[in-house]
Amino acid sequence: MILTLKADERELIRLANFFKKKVKVLVDTNKSKEDYTALIETCEKLIAQINLHAKMRDTILKERDQLKTLVKENALCPKCHKNGNLKLIGTDKTPEGWKSNKYRCKKCNIEFVWNAPNNPWDMIPYAEHVIADLDKKIQLEEGSEEEKQLIIIAIEQLKANLEKLKPVVEASDLDLLELETRDKEMGEIVSKFKKYLMIEKIKIQD
């Protein structure tokens, strides 16, 4: 598995590996009497720590990418009411602030923004908004009993979907928040140790 490392992380690993090799040469040729054992062990532990953190970061970001695919669209052209000729051309925001997909219908030669979000984060407030609108329809006491029952079924289905989606989104957001905190901490450790190793590198080259 190839890990996605940040520039500072890659640089520190290269520097640490260079330092380890250089020290080994000096020790093998008896050109150094200093004991670098503890420092080399620290290098190896930090490299392992960086790789472990990078693996965790890749996993969390991959899971968030997969989470985006949970929202399945059935976009229809507002003119011909079909989806066979639709081409995704980008994204845009609805007046409510939801990020939605933008399409072009090759048959009707029109562009439009689909009225539903393209991601689970915006899907939560969108579904809550739809539920509130459907509740109002029932309270107005308009339409037949059959229509009201269909609305009630739709509300129950939306609420059930929300109960499943909310915990997943909240857990992913919490993971990302913890990752960002850990990223900052790791960045500070890498920056300080990189400066320290560069000084040690100069010393053994003198």
Contact map, one row per residue, 1 for C-alpha under 8 A:
11100000000000000000000000000000000000000000000000000000000000000000000000000000000000000000000000000000000000000000000000000000000000000000000000000000000000000000000000000000000000000000000000000000000000
11110000000000000000000000000000000000000000000000000000000000000000000000000000000000000000000000000000000000000000000000000000000000000000000000000000000000000000000000000000000000000000000000000000000000
11111000000000000000000000000000000000000000000000100110010000000000000000000000000000000000000000000000000000000000000000000000000000000000000000000000000000000000000000000000000000000000000000000000000000
01111100000000000000000000000000000000000000000000000110010000000000000000000000000000000000000000000000000000000000000000000000000000000000000000000000000000000000000000000000000000000000000000000000000000
00111110110000000000000000000000000000000000000000100100000000000000000000000000000000000000000000000000000000000000000000000000000000000000000000000000000000000000000000000000000000000000000000000000000000
00011111110000000000000000000000000000000000000000000000000000000000000000000000000000000000000000000000000000000000000000000000000000000000000000000000000000000000000000000000000000000000000000000000000000
00001111111000000000000000000000000000000000000000000000000000000000000000000000000000000000000000000000000000000000000000000000000000000000000000000000000000000000000000000000000000000000000000000000000000
00000111111100000000000000000000000000000000000000000000000000000000000000000000000000000000000000000000000000000000000000000000000000000000000000000000000000000000000000000000000000000010011000000000000000
00001111111110000000000000000000000000000000000001000000000000000000000000000000000000000000000000000000000000000000000000000000000000000000000000000000000000000000000000000000000000000000010000000000000000
00001111111111000000000000000000000000000000000000000000000000000000000000000000000000000000000000000000000000000000000000000000000000000000000000000000000000000000000000000000000000000000000000000000000000
00000011111111100000000000000000000000000000000000000000000000000000000000000000000000000000000000000000000000000000000000000000000000000000000000000000000000000000000000000000000000000000000000000000000000
00000001111111110000000000000000000000000000000000000000000000000000000000000000000000000000000000000000000000000000000000000000000000000000000000000000000000000000000000000000000000000000010011000000000000
00000000111111111000000000000000000000000000001000000000000000000000000000000000000000000000000000000000000000000000000000000000000000000000000000000000000000000000000000000000000000000000000000000000000000
00000000011111111100000000000000000000000000000000000000000000000000000000000000000000000000000000000000000000000000000000000000000000000000000000000000000000000000000000000000000000000000000000000000000000
00000000001111111110000000000000000000000000000000000000000000000000000000000000000000000000000000000000000000000000000000000000000000000000000000000000000000000000000000000000000000000000000001001100000000
00000000000111111111000000000000000000000011000000000000000000000000000000000000000000000000000000000000000000000000000000000000000000000000000000000000000000000000000000000000000000000000000000001000000000
00000000000011111111100000000000000000000000000000000000000000000000000000000000000000000000000000000000000000000000000000000000000000000000000000000000000000000000000000000000000000000000000000000000000000
00000000000001111111110000000000000000000000000000000000000000000000000000000000000000000000000000000000000000000000000000000000000000000000000000000000000000000000000000000000000000000000000000000000000000
00000000000000111111111000000000000000000000000000000000000000000000000000000000000000000000000000000000000000000000000000000000000000000000000000000000000000000000000000000000000000000000000000001000100000
00000000000000011111111100000000000000010000000000000000000000000000000000000000000000000000000000000000000000000000000000000000000000000000000000000000000000000000000000000000000000000000000000000000000000
00000000000000001111111110000000000000000000000000000000000000000000000000000000000000000000000000000000000000000000000000000000000000000000000000000000000000000000000000000000000000000000000000000000000000
00000000000000000111111111000000000000000000000000000000000000000000000000000000000000000000000000000000000000000000000000000000000000000000000000000000000000000000000000000000000000000000000000000000000100
00000000000000000011111111100000000100000000000000000000000000000000000000000000000000000000000000000000000000000000000000000000000000000000000000000000000000000000000000000000000000000000000000000000000100
00000000000000000001111111110000000000000000000000000000000000000000000000000000000000000000000000000000000000000000000000000000000000000000000000000000000000000000000000000000000000000000000000000000000000
00000000000000000000111111111000000000000000000000000000000000000000000000000000000000000000000000000000000000000000000000000000000000000000000000000000000000000000000000000000000000000000000000000000000000
00000000000000000000011111111111000000000000000000000000000000000000000000000000000000000000000000000000000000000000000000000000000000000000000000000000000000000000000000000000000000000000000000000000000000
00000000000000000000001111111111100000000000000000000000000000000000000000000000000000000000000000000000000000000000000000000000000000000000000000000000000000000000000000000000000000000000000000000000000000
00000000000000000000000111111110000000000000000000000000000000000000000000000000000000000000000000000000000000000000000000000000000000000000000000000000000000000000000000000000000000000000000000000000000000
00000000000000000000000011111111000000000000000000000000000000000000000000000000000000000000000000000000000000000000000000000000000000000000000000000000000000000000000000000000000000000000000000000000000000
00000000000000000000000001111111100000000000000000000000000000000000000000000000000000000000000000000000000000000000000000000000000000000000000000000000000000000000000000000000000000000000000000000000000000
00000000000000000000000001111111100000000000000000000000000000000000000000000000000000000000000000000000000000000000000000000000000000000000000000000000000000000000000000000000000000000000000000000000000000
00000000000000000000000001101111110000000000000000000000000000000000000000000000000000000000000000000000000000000000000000000000000000000000000000000000000000000000000000000000000000000000000000000000000000
00000000000000000000000000100111111000000000000000000000000000000000000000000000000000000000000000000000000000000000000000000000000000000000000000000000000000000000000000000000000000000000000000000000000000
00000000000000000000000000000001111100000000000000000000000000000000000000000000000000000000000000000000000000000000000000000000000000000000000000000000000000000000000000000000000000000000000000000000000000
00000000000000000000000000000000111111000000000000000000000000000000000000000000000000000000000000000000000000000000000000000000000000000000000000000000000000000000000000000000000000000000000000000000000000
00000000000000000000001000000000011111110000000000000000000000000000000000000000000000000000000000000000000000000000000000000000000000000000000000000000000000000000000000000000000000000000000000000000000000
00000000000000000000000000000000001111111000000000000000000000000000000000000000000000000000000000000000000000000000000000000000000000000000000000000000000000000000000000000000000000000000000000000000000000
00000000000000000000000000000000001111111100000000000000000000000000000000000000000000000000000000000000000000000000000000000000000000000000000000000000000000000000000000000000000000000000000000000000000000
00000000000000000000000000000000000111111110000000000000000000000000000000000000000000000000000000000000000000000000000000000000000000000000000000000000000000000000000000000000000000000000000000000000000000
00000000000000000001000000000000000111111111000000000000000000000000000000000000000000000000000000000000000000000000000000000000000000000000000000000000000000000000000000000000000000000000000000000000000000
00000000000000000000000000000000000011111111100000000000000000000000000000000000000000000000000000000000000000000000000000000000000000000000000000000000000000000000000000000000000000000000000000000000000000
00000000000000000000000000000000000001111111110000000000000000000000000000000000000000000000000000000000000000000000000000000000000000000000000000000000000000000000000000000000000000000000000000000000000000
00000000000000010000000000000000000000111111111000000000000000000000000000000000000000000000000000000000000000000000000000000000000000000000000000000000000000000000000000000000000000000000000000000000000000
00000000000000010000000000000000000000011111111100000000000000000000000000000000000000000000000000000000000000000000000000000000000000000000000000000000000000000000000000000000000000000000000000000000000000
00000000000000000000000000000000000000001111111110000000000000000000000000000000000000000000000000000000000000000000000000000000000000000000000000000000000000000000000000000000000000000000000000000000000000
00000000000000000000000000000000000000000111111111000000000000000000000000000000000000000000000000000000000000000000000000000000000000000000000000000000000000000000000000000000000000000000000000000000000000
00000000000010000000000000000000000000000011111111100000000000000000000000000000000000000000000000000000000000000000000000000000000000000000000000000000000000000000000000000000000000000000000000000000000000
00000000000000000000000000000000000000000001111111110000000000000000000000000000000000000000000000000000000000000000000000000000000000000000000000000000000000000000000000000000000000000000000000000000000000
00000000000000000000000000000000000000000000111111111000000000000000000000000000000000000000000000000000000000000000000000000000000000000000000000000000000000000000000000000000000000000000000000000000000000
00000000100000000000000000000000000000000000011111111100000000000000000000000000000000000000000000000000000000000000000000000000000000000000000000000000000000000000000000000000000000000100000000000000000000
00101000000000000000000000000000000000000000001111111110000000000000000000000000000000000000000000000000000000000000000000000000000000000000000000000000000000000000000000000000000000000000000000000000000000
00000000000000000000000000000000000000000000000111111111000000000000000000000000000000000000000000000000000000000000000000000000000000000000000000000000000000000000000000000000000000000000000000000000000000
00000000000000000000000000000000000000000000000011111111100000000000000000000000000000000000000000000000000000000000000000000000000000000000000000000000000000000000000000000000000000000000000000000000000000
00111000000000000000000000000000000000000000000001111111110000000000000000000000000000000000000000000000000000000000000000000000000000000000000000000000000000000000000000000000000000000000000000000000000000
00110000000000000000000000000000000000000000000000111111111000000000000000000000000000000000000000000000000000000000000000000000000000000000000000000000000000000000000000000000000000000000000000000000000000
00000000000000000000000000000000000000000000000000011111111100000000000000000000000000000000000000000000000000000000000000000000000000000000000000000000000000000000000000000000000000000000000000000000000000
00000000000000000000000000000000000000000000000000001111111110000000000000000000000000000000000000000000000000000000000000000000000000000000000000000000000000000000000000000000001000000000000000000000000000
00110000000000000000000000000000000000000000000000000111111111000000000000000000000000000000000000000000000000000000000000000000000000000000000000000000000000000000000000000000000000000000000000000000000000
00000000000000000000000000000000000000000000000000000011111111100000000000000000000000000000000000000000000000000000000000000000000000000000000000000000000000000000000000000000000000000000000000000000000000
00000000000000000000000000000000000000000000000000000001111111110000000000000000000000000000000000000000000000000000000000000000000000000000000000000000000000000000000000010011000000000000000000000000000000
00000000000000000000000000000000000000000000000000000000111111111000000000000000000000000000000000000000000000000000000000000000000000000000000000000000000000000000000000000001000000000000000000000000000000
00000000000000000000000000000000000000000000000000000000011111111100000000000000000000000000000000000000000000000000000000000000000000000000000000000000000000000000000000000000000000000000000000000000000000
00000000000000000000000000000000000000000000000000000000001111111110000000000000000000000000000000000000000000000000000000000000000000000000000000000000000000000000000000010000000000000000000000000000000000
00000000000000000000000000000000000000000000000000000000000111111111000000000000000000000000000000000000000000000000000000000000000000000000000000000000000000000000000000010000000000000000000000000000000000
00000000000000000000000000000000000000000000000000000000000011111111100000000000000000000000000000000000000000000000000000000000000000000000000000000000000000000000000000000000000000000000000000000000000000
00000000000000000000000000000000000000000000000000000000000001111111110000000000000000000000000000000000000000000000000000000000000000000000000000000000000000000000000000000000000000000000000000000000000000
00000000000000000000000000000000000000000000000000000000000000111111110000000000000000000000000000000000000000000000000100000000000000000000000000000000000000000000000010000000000000000000000000000000000000
00000000000000000000000000000000000000000000000000000000000000011111111000000000000000000000000000000000000000000000011100000000000000000000000000000000000000000000000000000000000000000000000000000000000000
00000000000000000000000000000000000000000000000000000000000000001111111100000000000000000000000000000000000000000000001000000000000000000000000000000000000000000000000000000000000000000000000000000000000000
00000000000000000000000000000000000000000000000000000000000000000111111100000000000000000000000000000000000000000000001100000000000000000000000000000000000000000000000000000000000000000000000000000000000000
00000000000000000000000000000000000000000000000000000000000000000001111110000000000000000000000000000000000000000000011100100000000000000000000000000000000000000000000000000000000000000000000000000000000000
00000000000000000000000000000000000000000000000000000000000000000000111111000000000000000000000000000000000000000000010000000000000000000000000000000000000000000000000000000000000000000000000000000000000000
00000000000000000000000000000000000000000000000000000000000000000000001111100000000000000000000000000000000000000000010000000000000000000000000000000000000000000000000000000000000000000000000000000000000000
00000000000000000000000000000000000000000000000000000000000000000000000111110000001000000000000000000000000000000000000000000000000000000000000000000000000000000000000000000000000000000000000000000000000000
00000000000000000000000000000000000000000000000000000000000000000000000011111000001000000000000000000000000000000100000000000000000000000000000000000000000000000000000000000000000000000000000000000000000000
00000000000000000000000000000000000000000000000000000000000000000000000001111101111001000000000000000000000000000100000000000000000000000000000000000000000000000000000000000000000000000000000000000000000000
00000000000000000000000000000000000000000000000000000000000000000000000000111111111001000000000000000000100000010000000000000000000000000000000000000000000000000000000000000000000000000000000000000000000000
00000000000000000000000000000000000000000000000000000000000000000000000000011111100000000000000000000000000000010000000000000000000000000000000000000000000000000000000000000000000000000000000000000000000000
00000000000000000000000000000000000000000000000000000000000000000000000000001111100000000000000000000000000100000000000000000000000000000000000000000000000000000000000000000000000000000000000000000000000000
00000000000000000000000000000000000000000000000000000000000000000000000000011111110000000000000000000000000100000000000000000000000000000000000000000000000000000000000000000000000000000000000000000000000000
00000000000000000000000000000000000000000000000000000000000000000000000000011111111000000000000000000000000000000000000000000000000000000000000000000000000000000000000000000000000000000000000000000000000000
00000000000000000000000000000000000000000000000000000000000000000000000000011001111110000000000000000000000000000000000000000000000000000000000000000000000000000000000000000000000000000000000000000000000000
00000000000000000000000000000000000000000000000000000000000000000000000001111000111111000000000000000000100000000000000000000000000000000000000000000000000000000000000000000000000000000000000000000000000000
00000000000000000000000000000000000000000000000000000000000000000000000000000000011111000000000000000000000000000000000000000000000000000000000000000000000000000000000000000000000000000000000000000000000000
00000000000000000000000000000000000000000000000000000000000000000000000000000000011111100000000000000000111000000000000000000000000000000000000000000000000000000000000000000000000000000000000000000000000000
00000000000000000000000000000000000000000000000000000000000000000000000000011000001111110000000000000011110000000000000000000000000000000000000000000000000000000000000000000000000000000000000000000000000000
00000000000000000000000000000000000000000000000000000000000000000000000000000000000011111000000000000011110000000000000000000000000000000000000000000000000000000000000000000000000000000000000000000000000000
00000000000000000000000000000000000000000000000000000000000000000000000000000000000001111100000000001111000000000000000000000000000000000000000000000000000000000000000000000000000000000000000000000000000000
00000000000000000000000000000000000000000000000000000000000000000000000000000000000000111110000000001111000000000000000000000000000000000000000000000000000000000000000000000000000000000000000000000000000000
00000000000000000000000000000000000000000000000000000000000000000000000000000000000000011111000000001110000000000000000000000000000000000000000000000000000000000000000000000000000000000000000000000000000000
00000000000000000000000000000000000000000000000000000000000000000000000000000000000000001111100000111100000000001000000000000000000000000000000000000000000000000000000000000000000000000000000000000000000000
00000000000000000000000000000000000000000000000000000000000000000000000000000000000000000111110000111100000000001000000000000000000000000000000000000000000000000000000000000000000000000000000000000000000000
00000000000000000000000000000000000000000000000000000000000000000000000000000000000000000011111111110000000000000000000000000000000000000000000000000000000000000000000000000000000000000000000000000000000000
00000000000000000000000000000000000000000000000000000000000000000000000000000000000000000001111111110000000000001010000000000000000000000000000000000000000000000000000000000000000000000000000000000000000000
00000000000000000000000000000000000000000000000000000000000000000000000000000000000000000000111111000000000000000000000000000000000000000000000000000000000000000000000000000000000000000000000000000000000000
00000000000000000000000000000000000000000000000000000000000000000000000000000000000000000000111111000000000000000000000000000000000000000000000000000000000000000000000000000000000000000000000000000000000000
00000000000000000000000000000000000000000000000000000000000000000000000000000000000000000000111111100000000000000000000000000000000000000000000000000000000000000000000000000000000000000000000000000000000000
00000000000000000000000000000000000000000000000000000000000000000000000000000000000000000000111111110000000000000001100001000100000000000000000000000000000000000000000000000000000000000000000000000000000000
00000000000000000000000000000000000000000000000000000000000000000000000000000000000000000011110011111000000000000000111001000000000000000000000000000000000000000000000000000000000000000000000000000000000000
00000000000000000000000000000000000000000000000000000000000000000000000000000000000000000011110001111100000000001111111000000000000000000000000000000000000000000000000000000000000000000000000000000000000000
00000000000000000000000000000000000000000000000000000000000000000000000000000000000000011111000000111110000000001100110000000000000000000000000000000000000000000000000000000000000000000000000000000000000000
00000000000000000000000000000000000000000000000000000000000000000000000000000000000000011111000000011111000000111100000000000000000000000000000000000000000000000000000000000000000000000000000000000000000000
00000000000000000000000000000000000000000000000000000000000000000000000000000000000001111100000000001111100000111100000000000000000000000000000000000000000000000000000000000000000000000000000000000000000000
00000000000000000000000000000000000000000000000000000000000000000000000000000000000001111000000000000111110011110000000000000000000000000000000000000000000000000000000000000000000000000000000000000000000000
00000000000000000000000000000000000000000000000000000000000000000000000000001000001011100000000000000011111111100000000000000000000000000000000000000000000000000000000000000000000000000000000000000000000000
00000000000000000000000000000000000000000000000000000000000000000000000000000000000011100000000000000001111111000000000000000000000000000000000000000000000000000000000000000000000000000000000000000000000000
00000000000000000000000000000000000000000000000000000000000000000000000000000000000010000000000000000000111110000000000000000000000000000000000000000000000000000000000000000000000000000000000000000000000000
00000000000000000000000000000000000000000000000000000000000000000000000000000011000000000000000000000000111111000000000000000000000000000000000000000000000000000000000000000000000000000000000000000000000000
00000000000000000000000000000000000000000000000000000000000000000000000000000000000000000000000000000001111111100000000000000000000000000000000000000000000000000000000000000000000000000000000000000000000000
00000000000000000000000000000000000000000000000000000000000000000000000000000000000000000000000000000001110111110000000000000000000000000000000000000000000000000000000000000000000000000000000000000000000000
00000000000000000000000000000000000000000000000000000000000000000000000000000000000000000000000000000111100011111000000000000000000000000000000000000000000000000000000000000000000000000000000000000000000000
00000000000000000000000000000000000000000000000000000000000000000000000000001100000000000000000000000111000001111100000000000000000000000000000000000000000000000000000000000000000000000000000000000000000000
00000000000000000000000000000000000000000000000000000000000000000000000000000000000000000011010000011110000000111110000000000000000000000000000000000000000000000000000000000000000000000000000000000000000000
00000000000000000000000000000000000000000000000000000000000000000000000000110000000000000000000000011110000000011111100000000000000000000000000000000000000000000000000000000000000000000000000000000000000000
00000000000000000000000000000000000000000000000000000000000000000000000000000000000000000000010000010000000000001111100000000000000000000000000000000000000000000000000000000000000000000000000000000000000000
00000000000000000000000000000000000000000000000000000000000000000000000000000000000000000000000001010000000000000111110000100100000000000000000000000000000000000000000000000000000000000000000000000000000000
00000000000000000000000000000000000000000000000000000000000000000000000000000000000000000000000001111000000000000111111101100100000000000000000000000000000000000000000000000000000000000000000000000000000000
00000000000000000000000000000000000000000000000000000000000000000001001110000000000000000000000000111000000000000001111101100000000000000000000000000000000000000000000000000000000000000000000000000000000000
00000000000000000000000000000000000000000000000000000000000000000001111000000000000000000000000000110000000000000000111111100000000000000000000000000000000000000000000000000000000000000000000000000000000000
00000000000000000000000000000000000000000000000000000000000000000011011000000000000000000000000000000000000000000000111111110000000000000000000000000000000000000000100010000000000000000000000000000000000000
00000000000000000000000000000000000000000000000000000000000000000000000000000000000000000000000000000000000000000000001111111000000000000000000000000000000000000000000010000000000000000000000000000000000000
00000000000000000000000000000000000000000000000000000000000000000000000000000000000000000000000001100000000000000000111111111100000000000000000000000000000000000000000000000000000000000000000000000000000000
00000000000000000000000000000000000000000000000000000000000000000000001000000000000000000000000000000000000000000001111111111110000000000000000000000000000000000000000000000000000000000000000000000000000000
00000000000000000000000000000000000000000000000000000000000000000000000000000000000000000000000000000000000000000000000111111111000000000000000000000000000000000100110000000000000000000000000000000000000000
00000000000000000000000000000000000000000000000000000000000000000000000000000000000000000000000000000000000000000000000011111111100000000000000000000000000000000000000000000000000000000000000000000000000000
00000000000000000000000000000000000000000000000000000000000000000000000000000000000000000000000001000000000000000001100001111111110000000000000000000000000000000000000000000000000000000000000000000000000000
00000000000000000000000000000000000000000000000000000000000000000000000000000000000000000000000000000000000000000000000000111111111000000000000000000000000001000100000000000000000000000000000000000000000000
00000000000000000000000000000000000000000000000000000000000000000000000000000000000000000000000000000000000000000000000000011111111100000000000000000000000000000000000000000000000000000000000000000000000000
00000000000000000000000000000000000000000000000000000000000000000000000000000000000000000000000000000000000000000000000000001111111110000000000000000000000000000000000000000000000000000000000000000000000000
00000000000000000000000000000000000000000000000000000000000000000000000000000000000000000000000000000000000000000000000000000111111111000000000000000000000000000000000000000000000000000000000000000000000000
00000000000000000000000000000000000000000000000000000000000000000000000000000000000000000000000000000000000000000000000000000011111111100000000000000000001001100000000000000000000000000000000000000000000000
00000000000000000000000000000000000000000000000000000000000000000000000000000000000000000000000000000000000000000000000000000001111111110000000000000000000000000000000000000000000000000000000000000000000000
00000000000000000000000000000000000000000000000000000000000000000000000000000000000000000000000000000000000000000000000000000000111111111000000000000000000000000000000000000000000000000000000000000000000000
00000000000000000000000000000000000000000000000000000000000000000000000000000000000000000000000000000000000000000000000000000000011111111100000000000010001000000000000000000000000000000000000000000000000000
00000000000000000000000000000000000000000000000000000000000000000000000000000000000000000000000000000000000000000000000000000000001111111110000000000000001000000000000000000000000000000000000000000000000000
00000000000000000000000000000000000000000000000000000000000000000000000000000000000000000000000000000000000000000000000000000000000111111111000000000000000000000000000000000000000000000000000000000000000000
00000000000000000000000000000000000000000000000000000000000000000000000000000000000000000000000000000000000000000000000000000000000011111111110000000000000000000000000000000000000000000000000000000000000000
00000000000000000000000000000000000000000000000000000000000000000000000000000000000000000000000000000000000000000000000000000000000001111111110000010010000000000000000000000000000000000000000000000000000000
00000000000000000000000000000000000000000000000000000000000000000000000000000000000000000000000000000000000000000000000000000000000000111111100000000000000000000000000000000000000000000000000000000000000000
00000000000000000000000000000000000000000000000000000000000000000000000000000000000000000000000000000000000000000000000000000000000000011111110000000000000000000000000000000000000000000000000000000000000000
00000000000000000000000000000000000000000000000000000000000000000000000000000000000000000000000000000000000000000000000000000000000000001111111000000000000000000000000000000000000000000000000000000000000000
00000000000000000000000000000000000000000000000000000000000000000000000000000000000000000000000000000000000000000000000000000000000000001101111100000000000000000000000000000000000000000000000000000000000000
00000000000000000000000000000000000000000000000000000000000000000000000000000000000000000000000000000000000000000000000000000000000000000000111110110000000000000000000000000000000000000000000000000000000000
00000000000000000000000000000000000000000000000000000000000000000000000000000000000000000000000000000000000000000000000000000000000000000000011111110000000000000000000000000000000000000000000000000000000000
00000000000000000000000000000000000000000000000000000000000000000000000000000000000000000000000000000000000000000000000000000000000000000000001111111000000000000000000000000000000000000000000000000000000000
00000000000000000000000000000000000000000000000000000000000000000000000000000000000000000000000000000000000000000000000000000000000000000000000111111100000000000000000000000000000000000000000000000000000000
00000000000000000000000000000000000000000000000000000000000000000000000000000000000000000000000000000000000000000000000000000000000000000000001111111110000000000000000000000000000000000000000000000000000000
00000000000000000000000000000000000000000000000000000000000000000000000000000000000000000000000000000000000000000000000000000000000000000100001111111111000000000000000000000000000000000000000000000000000000
00000000000000000000000000000000000000000000000000000000000000000000000000000000000000000000000000000000000000000000000000000000000000000000000011111111100000000000000000000000000000000000000000000000000000
00000000000000000000000000000000000000000000000000000000000000000000000000000000000000000000000000000000000000000000000000000000000000000000000001111111110000000000000000000000000000000000000000000000000000
00000000000000000000000000000000000000000000000000000000000000000000000000000000000000000000000000000000000000000000000000000000000001000100000000111111111000000000000000000000000000000000000000000000000000
00000000000000000000000000000000000000000000000000000000000000000000000000000000000000000000000000000000000000000000000000000000000000000000000000011111111100000000000000000000000000000000000000000000000000
00000000000000000000000000000000000000000000000000000000000000000000000000000000000000000000000000000000000000000000000000000000000000000000000000001111111110000000000000000000000000000000000000000000000000
00000000000000000000000000000000000000000000000000000000000000000000000000000000000000000000000000000000000000000000000000000000000000000000000000000111111111000000000000000000000000000000000000000000000000
00000000000000000000000000000000000000000000000000000000000000000000000000000000000000000000000000000000000000000000000000000000001001100000000000000011111111100000000000000000000000000000000000000000000000
00000000000000000000000000000000000000000000000000000000000000000000000000000000000000000000000000000000000000000000000000000000000000000000000000000001111111110000000000000000000000000000000000000000000000
00000000000000000000000000000000000000000000000000000000000000000000000000000000000000000000000000000000000000000000000000000000000000000000000000000000111111111000000000000000000000000000000000000000000000
00000000000000000000000000000000000000000000000000000000000000000000000000000000000000000000000000000000000000000000000000000010001000000000000000000000011111111100000000000000000000000000000000000000000000
00000000000000000000000000000000000000000000000000000000000000000000000000000000000000000000000000000000000000000000000000000000001000000000000000000000001111111110000000000000000000000000000000000000000000
00000000000000000000000000000000000000000000000000000000000000000000000000000000000000000000000000000000000000000000000000000000000000000000000000000000000111111111000000000000000000000000000000000000000000
00000000000000000000000000000000000000000000000000000000000000000000000000000000000000000000000000000000000000000000000000000000000000000000000000000000000011111111100000000000000000000000000000000000000000
00000000000000000000000000000000000000000000000000000000000000000000000000000000000000000000000000000000000000000000000000010010000000000000000000000000000001111111110000000000000000000000000000000000000000
00000000000000000000000000000000000000000000000000000000000000000000000000000000000000000000000000000000000000000000000000000000000000000000000000000000000000111111111000000000000000000000000000000000000000
00000000000000000000000000000000000000000000000000000000000000000000000000000000000000000000000000000000000000000000000000000000000000000000000000000000000000011111111100000000000000000000000000000000000000
00000000000000000000000000000000000000000000000000000000000000000000000000000000000000000000000000000000000000000000000100010000000000000000000000000000000000001111111110000000000000000000000000000000000000
00000000000000000000000000000000000000000000000000000000000000000000000000000000000000000000000000000000000000000000000000010000000000000000000000000000000000000111111111000000000000000000000000000000000000
00000000000000000000000000000000000000000000000000000000000000000000000000000000000000000000000000000000000000000000000000000000000000000000000000000000000000000011111111100000000000000000000000000000000000
00000000000000000000000000000000000000000000000000000000000000000000000000000000000000000000000000000000000000000000000000000000000000000000000000000000000000000001111111110000000000000000000000000000000000
00000000000000000000000000000000000000000000000000000000000000000010000000000000000000000000000000000000000000000000000110000000000000000000000000000000000000000000111111111000000000000000000000000000000000
00000000000000000000000000000000000000000000000000000000000000000000000000000000000000000000000000000000000000000000000000000000000000000000000000000000000000000000011111111100000000000000000000000000000000
00000000000000000000000000000000000000000000000000000000000000000000000000000000000000000000000000000000000000000000000000000000000000000000000000000000000000000000001111111110000000000000000000000000000000
00000000000000000000000000000000000000000000000000000000000100110000000000000000000000000000000000000000000000000000000000000000000000000000000000000000000000000000000111111111000000000000000000000000000000
00000000000000000000000000000000000000000000000000000000000000000000000000000000000000000000000000000000000000000000000000000000000000000000000000000000000000000000000011111111100000000000000000000000000000
00000000000000000000000000000000000000000000000000000000000000000000000000000000000000000000000000000000000000000000000000000000000000000000000000000000000000000000000001111111110000000000000000000000000000
00000000000000000000000000000000000000000000000000000000000100000000000000000000000000000000000000000000000000000000000000000000000000000000000000000000000000000000000000111111111000000000000000000000000000
00000000000000000000000000000000000000000000000000000000000110000000000000000000000000000000000000000000000000000000000000000000000000000000000000000000000000000000000000011111111100000000000000000000000000
00000000000000000000000000000000000000000000000000000000000000000000000000000000000000000000000000000000000000000000000000000000000000000000000000000000000000000000000000001111111110000000000000000000000000
00000000000000000000000000000000000000000000000000000000000000000000000000000000000000000000000000000000000000000000000000000000000000000000000000000000000000000000000000000111111111000000000000000000000000
00000000000000000000000000000000000000000000000000000000100000000000000000000000000000000000000000000000000000000000000000000000000000000000000000000000000000000000000000000011111111100000000000000000000000
00000000000000000000000000000000000000000000000000000000000000000000000000000000000000000000000000000000000000000000000000000000000000000000000000000000000000000000000000000001111111110000000000000000000000
00000000000000000000000000000000000000000000000000000000000000000000000000000000000000000000000000000000000000000000000000000000000000000000000000000000000000000000000000000000111111111000000000000000000000
00000000000000000000000000000000000000000000000000000000000000000000000000000000000000000000000000000000000000000000000000000000000000000000000000000000000000000000000000000000011111111100000000000000000000
00000000000000000000000000000000000000000000000000000000000000000000000000000000000000000000000000000000000000000000000000000000000000000000000000000000000000000000000000000000001111111110000000000000000000
00000000000000000000000000000000000000000000000000000000000000000000000000000000000000000000000000000000000000000000000000000000000000000000000000000000000000000000000000000000000111111111000000000000000000
00000000000000000000000000000000000000000000000000000000000000000000000000000000000000000000000000000000000000000000000000000000000000000000000000000000000000000000000000000000000011111111100000000000000000
00000000000000000000000000000000000000000000000001000000000000000000000000000000000000000000000000000000000000000000000000000000000000000000000000000000000000000000000000000000000001111111110000000000000000
00000001000000000000000000000000000000000000000000000000000000000000000000000000000000000000000000000000000000000000000000000000000000000000000000000000000000000000000000000000000000111111111000000000000000
00000000000000000000000000000000000000000000000000000000000000000000000000000000000000000000000000000000000000000000000000000000000000000000000000000000000000000000000000000000000000011111111100000000000000
00000000000000000000000000000000000000000000000000000000000000000000000000000000000000000000000000000000000000000000000000000000000000000000000000000000000000000000000000000000000000001111111110000000000000
00000001100100000000000000000000000000000000000000000000000000000000000000000000000000000000000000000000000000000000000000000000000000000000000000000000000000000000000000000000000000000111111111000000000000
00000001000000000000000000000000000000000000000000000000000000000000000000000000000000000000000000000000000000000000000000000000000000000000000000000000000000000000000000000000000000000011111111100000000000
00000000000000000000000000000000000000000000000000000000000000000000000000000000000000000000000000000000000000000000000000000000000000000000000000000000000000000000000000000000000000000001111111110000000000
00000000000100000000000000000000000000000000000000000000000000000000000000000000000000000000000000000000000000000000000000000000000000000000000000000000000000000000000000000000000000000000111111111000000000
00000000000100100000000000000000000000000000000000000000000000000000000000000000000000000000000000000000000000000000000000000000000000000000000000000000000000000000000000000000000000000000011111111100000000
00000000000000000000000000000000000000000000000000000000000000000000000000000000000000000000000000000000000000000000000000000000000000000000000000000000000000000000000000000000000000000000001111111110000000
00000000000000000000000000000000000000000000000000000000000000000000000000000000000000000000000000000000000000000000000000000000000000000000000000000000000000000000000000000000000000000000000111111111000000
00000000000000110010000000000000000000000000000000000000000000000000000000000000000000000000000000000000000000000000000000000000000000000000000000000000000000000000000000000000000000000000000011111111100000
00000000000000100000000000000000000000000000000000000000000000000000000000000000000000000000000000000000000000000000000000000000000000000000000000000000000000000000000000000000000000000000000001111111110000
00000000000000000000000000000000000000000000000000000000000000000000000000000000000000000000000000000000000000000000000000000000000000000000000000000000000000000000000000000000000000000000000000111111111000
00000000000000000000000000000000000000000000000000000000000000000000000000000000000000000000000000000000000000000000000000000000000000000000000000000000000000000000000000000000000000000000000000011111111100
00000000000000000010000000000000000000000000000000000000000000000000000000000000000000000000000000000000000000000000000000000000000000000000000000000000000000000000000000000000000000000000000000001111111110
00000000000000000000000000000000000000000000000000000000000000000000000000000000000000000000000000000000000000000000000000000000000000000000000000000000000000000000000000000000000000000000000000000111111111
00000000000000000000000000000000000000000000000000000000000000000000000000000000000000000000000000000000000000000000000000000000000000000000000000000000000000000000000000000000000000000000000000000011111111
00000000000000000000011000000000000000000000000000000000000000000000000000000000000000000000000000000000000000000000000000000000000000000000000000000000000000000000000000000000000000000000000000000001111111
00000000000000000000000000000000000000000000000000000000000000000000000000000000000000000000000000000000000000000000000000000000000000000000000000000000000000000000000000000000000000000000000000000000111111
00000000000000000000000000000000000000000000000000000000000000000000000000000000000000000000000000000000000000000000000000000000000000000000000000000000000000000000000000000000000000000000000000000000011111
